[in-house]
Amino acid sequence: LHLCDRRQRQMCIETDPVVCKHGVTYLKLISLMYLFPAVTNGVQGYFRGIGDLKITLISSFVNMSVRVIFAAVLVFHFSLQIEALPFSYLAGWIGMLLAEVPLLLRNFNLRDRNHYRTRVENVIGYKLGISQTEIEALNVF
């Protein structure tokens, strides 16, 4: 498929060594940092799967806010150029994980505790011939 002539294609390809150096630096930095969005996407997928979209919305806003703040600080205070972007992405992903992971752990703890409690109550109720509502009324646990 030939969408444009050779001259137009060459205008899109930059061969300036300074630009190429910045591109290589950007790709090297961002390639190492892409482990963080893999984790954040997994955590967000979990919360979306259980229908808790509020947490994914909050963590996305945290991510965007931290990225903008870090990019501004790195560009204007530390005079970084394109290198500021991967570091601001990293800061955003870390902020996102700091917002999501405690909620994820709390969710797992509550789920496991309730699951264990329900199983114990069912076993005790079965052995003693007591229904679930009677156990809850007794406040045994």
C-alpha positions in Angstrom: 0.0 0.0 0.0 1.5 3.2 -1.1 -0.1 6.2 0.7 2.4 8.9 0.0 5.4 9.5 -2.2 9.0 9.0 -1.1 9.6 12.7 -0.3 6.6 12.8 2.1 7.7 9.6 3.8 11.3 10.9 4.3 9.9 14.1 6.0 8.4 11.8 8.7 11.7 10.1 9.4 14.2 12.1 11.4 17.9 11.4 11.0 19.2 14.1 13.3 21.6 12.4 15.8 20.3 14.5 18.7 16.8 13.5 18.0 17.8 9.9 17.6 19.7 10.0 20.9 16.6 11.3 22.7 14.5 8.6 21.1 16.9 5.9 22.2 17.1 7.2 25.7 13.3 7.4 25.9 12.8 3.9 24.7 15.5 2.5 27.1 13.9 4.1 30.1 10.3 3.4 29.3 11.0 -0.3 28.4 12.2 -0.9 31.9 9.3 0.9 33.5 6.6 -1.0 31.7 6.4 -3.6 34.4 4.4 -1.2 36.5 1.5 -0.7 34.1 1.3 -4.5 33.8 0.7 -4.7 37.5 -1.7 -1.8 37.6 -3.7 -3.1 34.6 -4.1 -6.4 36.4 -5.3 -4.8 39.6 -7.7 -2.5 37.7 -8.9 -5.6 35.8 -9.7 -7.3 39.1 -11.7 -4.3 40.4 -13.5 -3.9 37.1 -14.3 -7.6 37.2 -16.0 -7.4 40.6 -17.8 -4.2 39.5 -15.9 -1.7 41.6 -15.3 1.0 39.0 -14.9 3.7 41.7 -11.5 2.5 42.6 -10.3 2.3 39.0 -11.5 5.9 38.4 -9.8 7.2 41.5 -6.5 5.4 40.7 -6.6 6.7 37.1 -7.0 10.3 38.4 -4.1 9.7 40.8 -2.0 8.5 37.9 -2.8 11.5 35.7 -2.3 14.0 38.5 1.0 12.6 39.6 2.3 12.4 36.0 1.5 16.1 35.3 3.0 17.3 38.5 6.2 15.2 38.1 6.6 16.2 34.4 6.3 19.9 35.3 8.8 19.6 38.1 11.3 17.6 36.1 11.1 19.8 33.0 11.0 23.2 34.7 13.0 22.6 37.8 15.5 20.0 36.7 15.6 21.0 33.0 15.1 17.5 31.7 13.8 17.2 28.2 12.2 14.1 26.8 13.7 12.1 29.6 11.2 13.7 32.0 8.3 11.8 30.5 9.3 8.2 31.4 10.1 9.3 34.9 6.8 11.1 35.2 5.0 7.9 33.9 6.9 5.9 36.5 5.8 8.3 39.2 2.2 8.0 38.0 2.2 4.3 38.0 3.8 4.1 41.4 1.1 6.6 42.7 -1.6 4.4 41.1 -0.2 1.3 42.8 0.0 3.1 46.1 -3.7 3.9 45.7 -4.8 0.5 44.5 -2.8 -2.1 46.4 -4.0 -1.3 50.0 -7.6 -1.5 48.6 -6.8 -4.7 46.9 -5.3 -6.2 50.1 -8.3 -5.0 52.1 -10.6 -6.5 49.6 -8.8 -9.9 49.7 -8.8 -9.9 53.6 -12.5 -9.1 53.8 -13.4 -11.7 51.2 -11.2 -14.5 52.8 -12.4 -13.7 56.3 -16.1 -13.8 55.2 -15.5 -16.9 53.2 -13.8 -18.7 56.1 -16.5 -17.5 58.6 -19.3 -18.7 56.4 -17.7 -22.1 55.9 -17.1 -22.5 59.7 -20.7 -21.4 60.4 -22.1 -23.9 57.9 -20.0 -26.8 59.2 -21.0 -26.0 62.9 -24.6 -25.5 61.9 -24.7 -28.7 60.0 -23.1 -30.7 62.8 -25.4 -29.2 65.4 -28.5 -29.1 63.2 -28.7 -25.3 63.5 -29.6 -23.1 60.5 -27.6 -20.1 59.3 -30.1 -17.6 60.6 -30.0 -19.2 64.0 -26.2 -19.0 64.1 -26.3 -15.3 63.1 -29.0 -14.7 65.8 -26.8 -16.3 68.5 -23.8 -14.2 67.4 -21.5 -17.1 68.0 -18.7 -15.5 65.9 
